[in-house]
Amino acid sequence: MEKESTNNYLSLWRGRIACQYVHSNLRLDTTQVKTSVNSYVYALFEKGTALIKFDKYEITARPGDFLIFPPHIYPNVLSTSDDYEAICLIVSSSFVYDCPMSRSIFQASAFSLIHDDNPIIKLTPESAANLRQTMLYIMHHIKHVHKYTQEALHSLYGLLLSDLMAMIDEHSEKNNVNPNAFHLFIEFNKLLRIHFREHHDISFYAEQLKISSRYLSMVTKQISQLTVASFINRHLMLEACWLLKTTDHSIQRISEILHFADQASFSKFFKRLNGKNPLQYRHESERDLK
């Protein structure tokens, strides 16, 4: 499939999945994907280089690199070379969890949680060409809608992640995660996506999964290298940042939405993780948008 015209560079389906060409003069647009803070971002780099920041890390992406960012890990492109080009896929969590294959292919989506400081998969030229072809098919089906579009997109997305899993397994020294443990990890993430605003305690998620808090902690640490508290805090922090950036809610109102005991405890939490208090963060975000 040939590269489609970049005049209509963003292909979007029902606010749930989008595919986009990006280059040095055209930034990634996540604004049209509903709840984009709760979306997966995949990027295949084809030309040039890009310096990308996420969380506290900075990485340089080069041709043949494939990057995976899970929900609440938002990549920010700091600088690029003049010849930089990439294809990006943005997929809402709701689309992922509705995909019939999501249980068996979720491991590929969790790659950047397992490799927290460097979510890059180095591709061979053949693997890069295969993934590029699948992404172009996704873009084509988003642009040319028919009554079976949802089924087609789920199948193509499943194909993309299945190929990624094969690549990850091929380059892993060992792949010894217990399938039952990984299933629990998936279910924990699904529960967290729904309940993180109201429930900040590990015991709630353990009770929902009918396991002990200790076992949930062990499984989460084994698979992701992160604690349960890190997952909960990451969701809360990114949601707080999203609300501060995109709404005019008061700090008090945001603390209520996120079910903190009071504004003071929310502000203390935010500053501990972000380094700035909520009001400072909002003012700096407003300046960045001007």
Secondary structure by P-SEA (a helix, b strand, c coil): ccccccccccccccccccccccccccccccccccccccbbbbbbbccbbbbbbcccbbbbbcccbbbbbcccbbbbbccccccccbbbbbbcaaaaaacccccccccccccccccccccbbbbcaaaaaaaaaaaaaaaaaaaccccaaaaaaaaaaaaaaaaaaaaaaaacccccccaaaaaaaaaaaaaaaccccccccaaaaaaaacccaaaaaaaaaacccccaaaaaaaaaaaaaaaaaccccccaaaaaaaaccccaaaaaaaaaaaccccaaaaaaaaaaaac
